[in-house]
Amino acid sequence: MTMTPIPPATPPEGLPSMPFRSAQLSARKPTRFAFRPDAEGRRAIADALGLIDLPALSFEGELRPSGRSDFTLEAQLVARAVQPCSVTLAPVPARIDEPVRRRYETDHHTPTTEEAEMVDDETDPLPEVIDVAAIAAEALALALPLYPRAPGAELGEAVFAAPGVAPLVEAELKPFAGLAGLAERLKKSDSGSSSQG
């Protein structure tokens, strides 16, 4: 079954929207959807996620009834994005192609701290409106590389010190470097005191 989405309310921050009212979803057949935003919609999503560009985005799947009043969203997210390099800010292309699954329960309860470790983190309370476009943007944000790196980009080593003082470098901050330095200083002080005595 293909259902026409309800007209969107004002989408947050100008983002595209494809909402389905939960009460109008079929309890017997899957409701199929295909979210493919136009250039303006992709630009809005790119801006919201801090991307340089979002040349392509497709989010296709279905909202399937599960049990008496619950629903499961299953879809495939396919996107081409351009992120800024985390070191140089140079453009870094990324291709995303992965499944997305969400389960919505009418009688969903918030788990306690102990239960939280065992609960499926893809399960949410059934909302009045399921916005497929918002889910696509969220899934894209989670799928993008956290620290994109352009070819050849390396993290430089920042050094800070007062004038006339030798700066600390990364090697000296490693766990055993401090102990090695301390041992070296102790040797020098021992040799100094023995030569005086």
C-alpha positions as CSV (number, residue, x, y, z in Angstrom):
1,M,0.0,0.0,0.0
2,T,1.3,3.4,-0.9
3,M,-0.1,6.2,1.2
4,T,0.2,9.9,0.5
5,P,2.0,11.7,3.3
6,I,0.1,14.4,5.2
7,P,0.9,18.0,4.3
8,P,3.9,19.0,6.5
9,A,3.6,21.5,9.2
10,T,6.4,23.9,9.3
11,P,9.5,21.7,9.2
12,P,12.2,22.5,11.8
13,E,14.8,24.9,10.6
14,G,13.6,24.7,7.0
15,L,14.4,21.0,6.6
16,P,12.4,18.9,4.2
17,S,9.6,16.9,5.7
18,M,7.6,13.7,4.8
19,P,5.3,13.0,7.7
20,F,2.9,10.1,8.1
21,R,0.1,10.3,10.7
22,S,0.4,7.1,12.8
23,A,-3.4,6.8,13.2
24,Q,-3.8,6.7,9.4
25,L,-1.3,4.0,8.8
26,S,-2.7,0.7,7.6
27,A,-2.9,-2.0,10.3
28,R,-2.8,-4.8,7.7
29,K,-0.5,-3.7,4.9
30,P,2.9,-2.0,4.8
31,T,2.9,1.7,3.9
32,R,5.7,2.3,1.4
33,F,7.6,5.5,1.0
34,A,10.5,7.0,-1.1
35,F,12.1,10.2,0.2
36,R,14.3,11.8,-2.4
37,P,14.7,15.5,-1.6
38,D,15.4,18.0,-4.3
39,A,18.5,20.2,-4.5
40,E,17.0,22.8,-2.1
41,G,16.1,20.1,0.4
42,R,19.5,18.5,0.2
43,R,21.1,21.9,0.7
44,A,19.1,22.4,3.9
45,I,20.1,18.9,5.2
46,A,23.7,19.6,4.3
47,D,23.7,22.9,6.2
48,A,22.1,21.3,9.2
49,L,24.7,18.6,9.3
50,G,27.7,20.8,8.5
51,L,28.4,19.2,5.1
52,I,30.0,20.9,2.2
53,D,27.6,19.3,-0.2
54,L,25.0,16.5,-0.4
55,P,24.8,15.6,-4.1
56,A,22.4,12.6,-3.6
57,L,20.1,11.3,-1.0
58,S,17.6,8.5,-1.2
59,F,15.6,6.9,1.7
60,E,13.2,4.2,0.6
61,G,11.4,1.6,2.6
62,E,8.1,0.9,4.4
63,L,6.3,1.3,7.6
64,R,5.0,-2.1,8.5
65,P,2.3,-3.0,11.1
66,S,3.7,-5.1,13.9
67,G,1.4,-6.6,16.5
68,R,-1.9,-4.9,17.2
69,S,-0.9,-1.3,17.1
70,D,2.9,-1.1,16.8
71,F,4.9,-0.3,13.6
72,T,8.4,-1.1,12.3
73,L,10.2,1.2,9.8
74,E,12.7,-0.5,7.5
75,A,14.5,1.4,4.8
76,Q,17.7,1.7,2.9
77,L,19.7,4.9,3.1
78,V,21.8,5.7,0.1
79,A,23.7,9.0,-0.1
80,R,26.7,10.8,-1.5
81,A,28.0,13.5,0.8
82,V,31.0,15.8,1.0
83,Q,32.4,16.6,4.4
84,P,35.1,19.0,5.5
85,C,38.4,17.2,6.5
86,S,38.7,17.2,10.2
87,V,42.4,18.4,9.9
88,T,42.6,20.6,6.8
89,L,38.9,21.4,6.0
90,A,39.5,20.1,2.4
91,P,36.5,18.3,0.8
92,V,36.2,14.6,1.7
93,P,33.6,12.6,-0.3
94,A,31.7,9.8,1.4
95,R,29.3,7.2,0.2
96,I,26.6,5.8,2.5
97,D,24.6,2.7,1.7
98,E,23.1,1.1,4.8
99,P,19.8,-0.3,6.2
100,V,17.9,1.7,8.8
101,R,15.4,0.1,11.2
102,R,13.1,1.7,13.8
103,R,10.4,0.1,15.9
104,Y,7.6,2.2,17.3
105,E,5.5,0.8,20.2
106,T,2.2,2.1,21.5
107,D,2.9,0.9,25.1
108,H,6.6,1.8,25.1
109,H,8.0,2.5,28.5
110,T,11.3,4.3,29.3
111,P,13.7,1.7,30.6
112,T,15.4,2.0,34.0
113,T,19.2,2.4,34.1
114,E,19.7,-1.3,34.6
115,E,17.2,-2.2,31.8
116,A,18.8,0.3,29.4
117,E,21.7,-1.9,28.6
118,M,19.5,-4.7,27.4
119,V,16.9,-2.7,25.5
120,D,16.9,-2.3,21.8
121,D,18.0,1.3,21.2
122,E,16.0,1.4,17.9
123,T,12.7,1.2,19.8
124,D,10.7,4.4,20.5
125,P,7.3,5.3,21.6
126,L,4.8,5.6,18.7
127,P,4.5,9.3,17.9
128,E,1.4,10.9,16.4
129,V,3.5,11.7,13.3
130,I,6.4,9.7,11.9
131,D,8.5,12.1,9.8
132,V,10.4,9.9,7.3
133,A,12.6,12.9,6.2
134,A,13.7,13.6,9.8
135,I,14.6,9.9,10.3
136,A,16.6,10.0,7.0
137,A,18.6,13.1,8.2
138,E,19.2,11.5,11.6
139,A,20.3,8.2,10.1
140,L,22.7,10.1,7.7
141,A,24.2,12.0,10.6
142,L,24.9,8.7,12.4
143,A,26.3,7.0,9.3
144,L,28.8,9.7,8.3
145,P,32.4,9.3,9.3
146,L,33.1,11.0,12.6
147,Y,36.5,12.4,11.7
148,P,36.8,12.5,7.9
149,R,40.4,12.7,6.7
150,A,41.5,14.0,3.3
151,P,44.3,11.9,1.6
152,G,47.7,12.9,3.1
153,A,46.2,15.0,5.9
154,E,47.9,14.4,9.2
155,L,47.4,15.9,12.6
156,G,50.2,18.3,13.4
157,E,51.7,18.4,16.9
158,A,50.8,21.6,18.7
159,V,53.5,22.7,21.2
160,F,53.1,25.4,23.9
161,A,55.7,26.8,26.2
162,A,56.8,30.1,27.8
163,P,59.8,31.9,26.2
164,G,63.0,30.1,27.2
165,V,61.3,26.9,28.3
166,A,61.5,23.7,26.2
167,P,58.0,22.8,25.0
168,L,56.4,19.4,25.9
169,V,55.8,17.2,22.9
170,E,53.5,14.2,22.5
171,A,56.1,11.6,23.2
172,E,56.8,13.2,26.6
173,L,53.1,12.9,27.5
174,K,52.9,9.2,27.0
175,P,52.4,7.1,30.1
176,F,56.0,5.9,30.6
177,A,57.8,8.9,29.2
178,G,57.3,10.8,32.4
179,L,58.8,7.9,34.4
180,A,61.7,7.7,32.0
181,G,62.4,11.4,32.4
182,L,62.1,11.2,36.2
183,A,64.6,8.3,36.3
184,E,67.0,10.3,34.1
185,R,66.8,13.4,36.4
186,L,67.4,11.2,39.5
187,K,70.5,9.7,37.9
188,K,71.8,13.2,37.2
189,S,71.1,14.4,40.7
190,D,72.7,11.3,42.2
191,S,75.9,11.8,40.2
192,G,76.0,15.5,41.1
193,S,75.7,14.9,44.8
194,S,78.3,12.1,44.8
195,S,80.8,14.4,43.0
196,Q,80.3,17.1,45.6
197,G,80.7,14.8,48.6
